Amino acid sequence: MELINEPLSDKGKKTVDDLVESARQHFYTKGYNKTKIKDITSSANTSIGAFYLYFQDKYSLYKYIVEQYGLEIRAKLKERTGKVNNRQEAERQGLVTFIELVRENPDMYNILWESIYIDKEIFFNYYHDFAKSYIRQIELASDKGEVSVENPEVLAYILIGAHTFLGVRYGMMKNDEDIEVVADEFMHILENGIFTK
């Protein structure tokens, strides 16, 4: 199922952008189930007819927003880590970038994690797509001798989990902490391990 009927004009693109932004705010503040299409269209200053011109229903818009988060985050991470020299630097820069994105988009976790109750497949697919990308990067780093790992998928999910919960702590709960200090400690743990001999 197509999630959106792509707009063909600048006016249509603005309407879609307004609907998406309105929906993000409503899903963030009220949650998916309490948000009505008329709430979204009213805040977007558009008609219900215009909503249905681009989206089949509220679920399609919600899923579209979650997919856009994934695409935007991966694009920003690729942009910011694409110029570094090795996987170690990429990992550090990736964490800094992710926490910055969380601070800029406080609605992200609420909307994404609510998908567990709306449709678990949305949640699973979101992290599965991230893991696929991570696994490819880990395999490339392994081929270059920058990473030593037997199971790239396990490492991918470990790193995703670390980024996710460091994002919660230092992006949402305590967003005045110096991200560079957090990233330094994270890299120290990765480079030196956590267990003493």
C-alpha positions as a LaTeX table, in Angstrom:
\begin{tabular}{lrrr}
\hline
Residue & $x$ (\AA) & $y$ (\AA) & $z$ (\AA) \\
\hline
Met1 & 0.00 & 0.00 & 0.00 \\
Glu2 & 1.32 & 3.45 & $-0.93$ \\
Leu3 & 1.41 & 5.63 & 2.17 \\
Ile4 & 1.09 & 8.90 & 0.29 \\
Asn5 & $-0.16$ & 10.20 & $-3.02$ \\
Glu6 & 2.85 & 12.35 & $-3.86$ \\
Pro7 & 1.92 & 15.99 & $-4.45$ \\
Leu8 & 2.70 & 17.33 & $-7.91$ \\
Ser9 & 2.76 & 21.05 & $-7.18$ \\
Asp10 & 4.55 & 23.31 & $-4.71$ \\
Lys11 & 1.19 & 24.10 & $-3.12$ \\
Gly12 & 0.52 & 20.39 & $-2.71$ \\
Lys13 & 3.96 & 19.84 & $-1.16$ \\
Lys14 & 3.29 & 22.63 & 1.32 \\
Thr15 & $-0.07$ & 21.09 & 2.19 \\
Val16 & 1.57 & 17.71 & 2.83 \\
Asp17 & 4.32 & 19.35 & 4.92 \\
Asp18 & 1.68 & 21.19 & 6.96 \\
Leu19 & $-0.33$ & 18.00 & 7.50 \\
Val20 & 2.76 & 16.07 & 8.55 \\
Glu21 & 3.90 & 18.77 & 10.98 \\
Ser22 & 0.42 & 19.08 & 12.44 \\
Ala23 & 0.13 & 15.32 & 12.84 \\
Arg24 & 3.54 & 15.13 & 14.51 \\
Gln25 & 2.50 & 17.69 & 17.09 \\
His26 & $-0.84$ & 16.01 & 17.78 \\
Phe27 & 0.61 & 12.48 & 17.94 \\
Tyr28 & 3.30 & 13.81 & 20.28 \\
Thr29 & 1.00 & 15.67 & 22.65 \\
Lys30 & $-2.18$ & 13.54 & 22.53 \\
Gly31 & $-1.07$ & 10.22 & 21.12 \\
Tyr32 & $-2.24$ & 8.40 & 18.01 \\
Asn33 & $-5.61$ & 7.16 & 19.28 \\
Lys34 & $-6.77$ & 10.50 & 20.67 \\
Thr35 & $-5.78$ & 12.40 & 17.54 \\
Lys36 & $-8.56$ & 12.84 & 14.99 \\
Ile37 & $-8.12$ & 13.71 & 11.34 \\
Lys38 & $-10.08$ & 16.91 & 11.91 \\
Asp39 & $-7.52$ & 17.90 & 14.61 \\
Ile40 & $-4.73$ & 17.45 & 12.09 \\
Thr41 & $-6.45$ & 19.33 & 9.27 \\
Ser42 & $-7.59$ & 22.14 & 11.55 \\
Ser43 & $-4.07$ & 22.80 & 12.85 \\
Ala44 & $-2.71$ & 22.52 & 9.30 \\
Asn45 & $-5.30$ & 25.05 & 8.06 \\
Thr46 & $-6.47$ & 22.68 & 5.37 \\
Ser47 & $-9.60$ & 20.72 & 4.56 \\
Ile48 & $-10.42$ & 17.09 & 5.31 \\
Gly49 & $-10.79$ & 16.66 & 1.55 \\
Ala50 & $-7.19$ & 17.78 & 1.06 \\
Phe51 & $-6.09$ & 15.26 & 3.69 \\
Tyr52 & $-7.71$ & 12.41 & 1.74 \\
Leu53 & $-6.17$ & 13.68 & $-1.48$ \\
Tyr54 & $-2.75$ & 12.72 & $-0.09$ \\
Phe55 & $-3.36$ & 10.10 & 2.60 \\
Gln56 & $-5.73$ & 7.14 & 2.69 \\
Asp57 & $-6.27$ & 7.42 & 6.45 \\
Lys58 & $-4.66$ & 8.42 & 9.75 \\
Tyr59 & $-2.70$ & 5.15 & 9.89 \\
Ser60 & $-1.08$ & 5.85 & 6.51 \\
Leu61 & $-0.01$ & 9.30 & 7.68 \\
Tyr62 & 1.33 & 7.88 & 10.95 \\
Lys63 & 3.32 & 5.17 & 9.19 \\
Tyr64 & 4.60 & 7.72 & 6.69 \\
Ile65 & 5.88 & 9.91 & 9.54 \\
Val66 & 7.71 & 6.99 & 11.18 \\
Glu67 & 9.29 & 6.01 & 7.86 \\
Gln68 & 10.34 & 9.62 & 7.28 \\
Tyr69 & 12.04 & 9.68 & 10.68 \\
Gly70 & 14.08 & 6.66 & 9.68 \\
Leu71 & 15.02 & 8.12 & 6.29 \\
Glu72 & 15.91 & 11.52 & 7.73 \\
Ile73 & 18.00 & 10.08 & 10.55 \\
Arg74 & 19.91 & 7.72 & 8.27 \\
Ala75 & 20.50 & 10.53 & 5.75 \\
Lys76 & 21.84 & 12.85 & 8.47 \\
Leu77 & 24.04 & 10.11 & 9.90 \\
Lys78 & 25.41 & 9.31 & 6.44 \\
Glu79 & 26.10 & 12.99 & 5.78 \\
Arg80 & 27.90 & 13.50 & 9.11 \\
Thr81 & 29.85 & 10.22 & 9.17 \\
Gly82 & 30.68 & 10.03 & 5.47 \\
Lys83 & 33.79 & 12.20 & 5.79 \\
Val84 & 35.47 & 10.46 & 8.71 \\
Asn85 & 38.54 & 8.27 & 8.40 \\
Asn86 & 37.45 & 5.02 & 10.05 \\
Arg87 & 34.65 & 3.12 & 11.78 \\
Gln88 & 35.76 & 4.31 & 15.20 \\
Glu89 & 35.34 & 7.97 & 14.22 \\
Ala90 & 32.08 & 7.16 & 12.45 \\
Glu91 & 30.68 & 5.56 & 15.60 \\
Arg92 & 31.54 & 8.57 & 17.72 \\
Gln93 & 30.20 & 11.09 & 15.19 \\
Gly94 & 27.08 & 8.97 & 14.74 \\
Leu95 & 26.28 & 9.14 & 18.45 \\
Val96 & 26.83 & 12.90 & 18.61 \\
Thr97 & 24.63 & 13.39 & 15.56 \\
Phe98 & 21.87 & 11.14 & 16.88 \\
Ile99 & 21.66 & 12.89 & 20.26 \\
Glu100 & 21.54 & 16.26 & 18.48 \\
Leu101 & 18.65 & 14.97 & 16.33 \\
Val102 & 16.77 & 13.80 & 19.42 \\
Arg103 & 17.16 & 17.23 & 20.98 \\
Glu104 & 15.86 & 18.85 & 17.79 \\
Asn105 & 12.92 & 16.40 & 17.49 \\
Pro106 & 11.53 & 15.75 & 20.97 \\
Asp107 & 8.47 & 14.05 & 19.44 \\
Met108 & 10.49 & 11.29 & 17.77 \\
Tyr109 & 10.58 & 8.71 & 20.58 \\
Asn110 & 6.95 & 9.22 & 21.57 \\
Ile111 & 5.69 & 8.71 & 18.04 \\
Leu112 & 7.98 & 5.80 & 17.19 \\
Trp113 & 7.54 & 3.86 & 20.40 \\
Glu114 & 3.78 & 4.25 & 20.37 \\
Ser115 & 3.88 & 2.07 & 17.25 \\
Ile116 & 4.36 & $-0.96$ & 19.52 \\
Tyr117 & 0.68 & $-0.56$ & 20.42 \\
Ile118 & $-0.55$ & 0.57 & 17.00 \\
Asp119 & 1.22 & $-1.98$ & 14.79 \\
Lys120 & 4.30 & $-3.84$ & 16.07 \\
Glu121 & 5.50 & $-4.35$ & 12.49 \\
Ile122 & 6.12 & $-0.62$ & 12.16 \\
Phe123 & 8.36 & $-0.72$ & 15.23 \\
Phe124 & 10.16 & $-3.91$ & 14.17 \\
Asn125 & 10.70 & $-2.67$ & 10.61 \\
Tyr126 & 12.05 & 0.66 & 11.80 \\
Tyr127 & 14.82 & $-0.98$ & 13.83 \\
His128 & 15.32 & $-3.79$ & 11.31 \\
Asp129 & 16.07 & $-1.19$ & 8.61 \\
Phe130 & 18.59 & 0.51 & 10.89 \\
Ala131 & 20.20 & $-2.83$ & 11.70 \\
Lys132 & 20.57 & $-3.74$ & 8.00 \\
Ser133 & 22.43 & $-0.51$ & 7.37 \\
Tyr134 & 24.58 & $-0.98$ & 10.48 \\
Ile135 & 25.42 & $-4.57$ & 9.57 \\
Arg136 & 26.70 & $-3.46$ & 6.14 \\
Gln137 & 28.90 & $-0.83$ & 7.79 \\
Ile138 & 30.25 & $-3.32$ & 10.33 \\
Glu139 & 31.03 & $-5.85$ & 7.61 \\
Leu140 & 32.91 & $-3.22$ & 5.60 \\
Ala141 & 34.84 & $-2.18$ & 8.71 \\
Ser142 & 35.60 & $-5.84$ & 9.43 \\
Asp143 & 36.95 & $-6.31$ & 5.90 \\
Lys144 & 39.30 & $-3.35$ & 6.53 \\
Gly145 & 40.43 & $-4.81$ & 9.85 \\
Glu146 & 38.85 & $-1.97$ & 11.87 \\
Val147 & 36.39 & $-4.19$ & 13.72 \\
Ser148 & 36.74 & $-7.70$ & 15.08 \\
Val149 & 33.37 & $-9.41$ & 15.39 \\
Glu150 & 31.93 & $-12.84$ & 14.64 \\
Asn151 & 28.28 & $-11.81$ & 14.44 \\
Pro152 & 27.72 & $-8.36$ & 12.89 \\
Glu153 & 23.98 & $-8.48$ & 13.66 \\
Val154 & 24.57 & $-8.81$ & 17.41 \\
Leu155 & 27.00 & $-5.89$ & 17.35 \\
Ala156 & 24.58 & $-3.82$ & 15.24 \\
Tyr157 & 21.80 & $-4.24$ & 17.80 \\
Ile158 & 24.16 & $-3.57$ & 20.72 \\
Leu159 & 25.18 & $-0.27$ & 19.13 \\
Ile160 & 21.61 & 0.63 & 18.16 \\
Gly161 & 20.54 & $-0.05$ & 21.74 \\
Ala162 & 23.34 & 2.10 & 23.13 \\
His163 & 22.51 & 4.99 & 20.81 \\
Thr164 & 18.80 & 4.65 & 21.50 \\
Phe165 & 19.09 & 4.84 & 25.27 \\
Leu166 & 21.87 & 7.41 & 25.31 \\
Gly167 & 19.49 & 9.43 & 23.14 \\
Val168 & 16.76 & 8.99 & 25.76 \\
Arg169 & 19.04 & 10.00 & 28.62 \\
Tyr170 & 21.02 & 12.82 & 27.03 \\
Gly171 & 18.59 & 13.93 & 24.33 \\
Met172 & 15.31 & 13.89 & 26.25 \\
Met173 & 15.82 & 13.51 & 30.00 \\
Lys174 & 18.99 & 15.55 & 30.46 \\
Asn175 & 19.47 & 17.65 & 27.37 \\
Asp176 & 21.97 & 20.15 & 28.78 \\
Glu177 & 24.83 & 17.65 & 29.10 \\
Asp178 & 27.84 & 18.17 & 26.81 \\
Ile179 & 27.32 & 15.60 & 24.05 \\
Glu180 & 31.05 & 15.47 & 23.32 \\
Val181 & 31.74 & 14.29 & 26.89 \\
Val182 & 29.08 & 11.58 & 26.56 \\
Ala183 & 30.56 & 10.49 & 23.22 \\
Asp184 & 34.07 & 10.37 & 24.71 \\
Glu185 & 32.91 & 8.06 & 27.50 \\
Phe186 & 30.99 & 5.89 & 25.04 \\
Met187 & 34.09 & 5.50 & 22.86 \\
His188 & 36.26 & 4.78 & 25.89 \\
Ile189 & 33.93 & 1.89 & 26.76 \\
Leu190 & 33.94 & 0.58 & 23.17 \\
Glu191 & 37.71 & 0.81 & 22.87 \\
Asn192 & 38.58 & $-0.65$ & 26.30 \\
Gly193 & 35.68 & $-2.93$ & 27.17 \\
Ile194 & 33.74 & $-3.04$ & 30.43 \\
Phe195 & 35.11 & $-6.07$ & 32.25 \\
Thr196 & 38.33 & $-6.14$ & 34.23 \\
Lys197 & 40.50 & $-9.22$ & 34.01 \\
\hline
\end{tabular}
